[in-house]
């Protein structure tokens, strides 16, 4: 197992994941509403919000498309 793949997660996983999930669901349910979704420290070039969204909503079985700039080994 590569340990660098486990870096960048939530500090307090249950609380941070719940807050991020609530913020993401609110933002999707109310377009134009600005919600704070943070807590993850993703590898570059992802920002904190993108990394938090991926960490919150995706699992190993969830296929996602990464554009060429974000399609790196670390991500």
ChimeraX attribute file (.defattr): number of C-alpha atoms within 10 A of each C-alpha:
attribute: neighborCount
match mode: 1-to-1
recipient: residues
	/A:1	5
	/A:2	6
	/A:3	6
	/A:4	9
	/A:5	12
	/A:6	8
	/A:7	13
	/A:8	16
	/A:9	18
	/A:10	19
	/A:11	12
	/A:12	9
	/A:13	13
	/A:14	9
	/A:15	12
	/A:16	19
	/A:17	23
	/A:18	12
	/A:19	16
	/A:20	24
	/A:21	18
	/A:22	15
	/A:23	19
	/A:24	21
	/A:25	11
	/A:26	14
	/A:27	16
	/A:28	12
	/A:29	10
	/A:30	11
	/A:31	8
	/A:32	8
	/A:33	11
	/A:34	11
	/A:35	16
	/A:36	13
	/A:37	22
	/A:38	19
	/A:39	23
	/A:40	25
	/A:41	19
	/A:42	21
	/A:43	18
	/A:44	13
	/A:45	14
	/A:46	15
	/A:47	13
	/A:48	18
	/A:49	19
	/A:50	16
	/A:51	22
	/A:52	26
	/A:53	19
	/A:54	17
	/A:55	20
	/A:56	21
	/A:57	12
	/A:58	12
	/A:59	9
	/A:60	5
	/A:61	6
	/A:62	8
	/A:63	8
	/A:64	8
	/A:65	7
	/A:66	10
	/A:67	8
	/A:68	7
	/A:69	9
	/A:70	14
	/A:71	11
	/A:72	12
	/A:73	7
	/A:74	12
	/A:75	14
